Amino acid sequence: MVIVIDATDMIVGRFATRVAKMAVQGEEVHVINCEKAVYSGKESSVLARFKQLRERTVPLKGPYFPTQSDKIVRRAIRGMISYKTPMGKEAFARVKCSVGTVEGLEDAQSFEGAKKGKLPNVKYVTIKRISEYLGGNR
């Protein structure tokens, strides 16, 4: 059975922890609408942090940091899993992320505690905006 999570208007860190926990417990998790998830904070500081992460790398040696929306979210989920252990590798393989919706995965659920309405302020940046800023093609 596949659990489908709709990331629309959800804070990335809050839903990434829950997705990681489900994957470690053996569930197949598919996250849809990754481009509509949000990072909290002032836009200029969030974009500066992502730009610094991207520029810190050496092109042929890494660490490699993604620019596509779905891969940014997948990388955030990977940070919540001990992905270098055999158990973590299996758990991370059970996590799928996609931009937009996928046919056959219409009955999506969301986490109430992870919605952007829980933020104490109204400052946030969508993953789509971050991806466009980094030069991602989706």
C-alpha positions in Angstrom: 0.0 0.0 0.0 1.3 3.4 -0.9 0.7 6.4 1.3 0.2 9.6 -0.8 1.1 13.0 0.8 0.1 16.3 -0.8 2.8 18.8 0.0 0.7 21.9 -1.0 1.2 24.7 1.6 3.1 22.4 4.0 6.3 23.4 5.8 9.1 21.2 4.4 10.9 20.4 7.7 7.7 19.5 9.5 6.3 17.1 6.9 9.7 15.7 6.0 10.1 14.3 9.6 6.8 12.5 9.4 7.5 11.1 5.9 10.9 9.9 7.0 9.4 8.2 10.1 6.8 6.4 7.9 9.5 5.3 5.5 11.7 3.9 8.3 8.6 2.0 9.6 8.3 0.2 6.3 5.7 2.3 4.4 5.9 3.3 0.8 5.4 7.1 0.6 4.8 9.2 -2.4 4.9 13.0 -2.0 3.1 15.0 -4.7 3.0 18.7 -5.5 6.5 19.2 -4.1 6.8 22.6 -5.9 4.0 24.0 -3.6 5.7 23.2 -0.3 7.2 26.1 1.6 10.3 27.1 3.7 9.7 29.5 6.4 11.6 32.8 6.7 12.3 36.0 4.9 12.7 35.4 1.1 16.1 37.0 0.8 17.6 35.0 3.6 16.2 31.7 2.5 17.4 32.2 -1.1 20.8 33.3 0.2 21.1 30.1 2.2 20.2 27.9 -0.8 22.6 29.9 -3.0 25.4 29.4 -0.5 24.7 25.6 -0.4 24.8 25.5 -4.2 28.0 27.5 -4.5 29.8 25.6 -1.8 30.2 22.6 -4.0 33.0 21.6 -6.3 31.4 20.5 -9.6 33.3 17.3 -10.0 33.7 16.3 -6.3 30.5 17.4 -4.6 28.6 17.6 -2.4 25.9 17.8 -5.0 22.9 19.9 -4.2 19.7 19.7 -6.4 18.0 22.5 -8.2 14.7 20.7 -9.2 11.7 21.1 -6.8 11.1 17.4 -6.2 14.7 16.7 -5.6 15.0 19.6 -3.1 12.2 18.0 -1.1 13.7 14.5 -1.4 17.0 15.9 -0.1 15.3 17.4 2.9 13.6 14.0 3.6 17.0 12.3 3.2 18.4 14.6 6.0 15.9 13.0 8.4 17.0 9.5 7.7 20.3 7.8 8.5 20.7 7.1 4.8 24.2 5.6 4.9 23.1 2.6 6.9 21.5 -0.4 5.2 18.2 0.2 7.0 18.3 3.9 6.0 19.0 3.1 2.3 16.0 0.8 2.2 13.8 3.4 3.9 15.0 6.2 1.5 14.3 4.0 -1.5 10.7 3.8 -0.4 10.3 7.6 -0.7 9.2 9.0 -4.0 8.7 12.7 -4.8 7.0 14.3 -7.8 6.1 17.7 -9.2 2.4 18.1 -9.7 0.0 15.2 -9.4 0.4 11.7 -10.6 -2.4 9.6 -12.2 -3.6 6.9 -9.9 -2.6 8.7 -6.8 -5.6 11.0 -6.2 -6.5 10.1 -2.6 -3.8 12.2 -1.0 -3.6 13.1 2.7 -1.9 16.0 4.5 -0.7 16.7 8.0 -2.6 19.4 9.9 0.4 20.3 12.1 2.6 21.0 9.1 0.5 23.6 7.3 1.9 27.1 6.7 -0.9 28.5 8.9 1.0 27.3 11.9 3.8 29.8 11.2 3.9 32.7 13.7 4.6 35.1 10.8 3.6 35.2 7.2 7.1 35.0 5.7 7.7 32.0 3.6 9.1 30.9 0.2 7.8 28.2 -2.0 10.0 25.5 -3.3 9.1 26.5 -6.9 10.6 30.0 -6.2 13.8 28.5 -4.8 14.1 26.2 -7.8 13.7 29.0 -10.2 16.3 31.1 -8.3 18.8 28.2 -8.4 18.2 27.7 -12.2 16.2 24.5 -12.0 14.2 23.5 -15.0 11.0 22.4 -13.1 
